[in-house]
Amino acid sequence: MVKSKWDSCKQRWPETVYFMDKWHENLSALRQYLKGWSANINGMYKKKKEELMQRIQEIDNKAEGEDTGAEMWTQRMLLEGELEELMELRKYIGNNEGERNGS
């Protein structure tokens, strides 16, 4: 992903342009691209988390009003497992970002 973006940026510049200018412009374009990519990933994470939490809440609401079977509780446990995996992945990614930023 990064290599292909870098290569596409490199092809925009003629050979006569000073190499430091190319390097600077390529880094700027890559940084902008990665910020957008990160925003998309964060948006997908939030959407998936909200969806899982809403489905768990729906099961809980049904369970309050009626006697629920084992199937519903199994489904709830699976959803909780998905949510836990999602949050662990987010925590892992967040920790790696902190290491790269020197935190």
C-alpha positions as CSV (number, residue, x, y, z in Angstrom):
1,M,0.0,0.0,0.0
2,V,2.7,2.5,1.1
3,K,5.1,1.4,-1.7
4,S,2.5,1.8,-4.4
5,K,1.5,5.2,-3.2
6,W,5.2,6.3,-3.0
7,D,5.8,5.0,-6.5
8,S,2.8,6.9,-7.9
9,C,4.1,10.1,-6.2
10,K,7.6,9.5,-7.7
11,Q,6.2,9.3,-11.2
12,R,4.6,12.8,-11.0
13,W,7.9,14.6,-11.0
14,P,10.2,15.3,-14.1
15,E,13.8,14.3,-13.9
16,T,14.9,17.9,-13.8
17,V,13.4,18.6,-10.4
18,Y,15.8,18.8,-7.5
19,F,15.8,15.4,-5.6
20,M,15.2,17.1,-2.2
21,D,12.1,18.8,-3.6
22,K,10.8,15.5,-4.9
23,W,11.5,13.8,-1.5
24,H,9.7,16.5,0.4
25,E,6.7,16.5,-1.8
26,N,6.5,12.7,-1.8
27,L,6.6,12.6,2.0
28,S,3.9,15.3,2.2
29,A,1.6,13.4,-0.2
30,L,2.3,10.1,1.6
31,R,1.5,11.6,5.0
32,Q,-1.7,13.1,3.7
33,Y,-2.7,9.7,2.2
34,L,-2.0,7.9,5.5
35,K,-4.0,10.4,7.6
36,G,-7.0,9.7,5.4
37,W,-6.4,6.0,5.6
38,S,-6.2,6.2,9.4
39,A,-9.4,8.2,9.5
40,N,-11.2,5.5,7.4
41,I,-9.9,2.7,9.7
42,N,-11.0,4.6,12.8
43,G,-14.4,5.2,11.3
44,M,-14.8,1.5,10.4
45,Y,-13.8,0.6,14.0
46,K,-16.3,2.9,15.6
47,K,-19.1,1.7,13.3
48,K,-18.4,-2.0,13.9
49,K,-18.1,-1.4,17.7
50,E,-21.4,0.5,17.8
51,E,-23.1,-2.2,15.7
52,L,-21.9,-5.0,18.1
53,M,-22.9,-3.1,21.2
54,Q,-26.3,-2.3,19.7
55,R,-26.9,-6.0,18.9
56,I,-25.8,-7.0,22.4
57,Q,-28.2,-4.4,23.9
58,E,-31.1,-5.7,21.8
59,I,-30.5,-9.2,23.2
60,D,-30.4,-7.8,26.7
61,N,-33.7,-5.9,26.1
62,K,-35.3,-9.1,24.9
63,A,-34.0,-11.1,27.8
64,E,-35.6,-8.7,30.3
65,G,-39.1,-9.2,29.0
66,E,-39.2,-12.9,28.3
67,D,-37.6,-16.2,29.0
68,T,-34.8,-16.6,26.4
69,G,-33.3,-19.8,25.2
70,A,-29.7,-21.0,25.1
71,E,-29.4,-20.0,21.5
72,M,-29.9,-16.3,22.3
73,W,-27.3,-16.4,25.1
74,T,-24.9,-18.2,22.8
75,Q,-25.4,-15.5,20.2
76,R,-24.7,-12.8,22.8
77,M,-21.5,-14.5,23.9
78,L,-20.3,-14.7,20.3
79,L,-21.0,-11.0,19.9
80,E,-19.2,-10.2,23.1
81,G,-16.2,-12.2,21.8
82,E,-16.2,-10.3,18.6
83,L,-16.3,-7.0,20.5
84,E,-13.5,-8.1,22.7
85,E,-11.3,-9.1,19.7
86,L,-12.1,-5.8,18.1
87,M,-11.1,-3.8,21.2
88,E,-7.9,-5.9,21.7
89,L,-6.9,-5.2,18.1
90,R,-7.6,-1.5,18.6
91,K,-5.5,-1.6,21.8
92,Y,-2.7,-3.3,20.0
93,I,-2.7,-0.8,17.1
94,G,-2.8,2.1,19.6
95,N,0.1,0.7,21.5
96,N,2.2,0.4,18.3
97,E,1.3,4.0,17.3
98,G,2.5,5.2,20.7
99,E,5.8,3.3,20.3
100,R,6.4,4.9,16.8
101,N,5.6,8.4,18.1
102,G,8.1,8.0,21.0
103,S,5.4,7.9,23.7
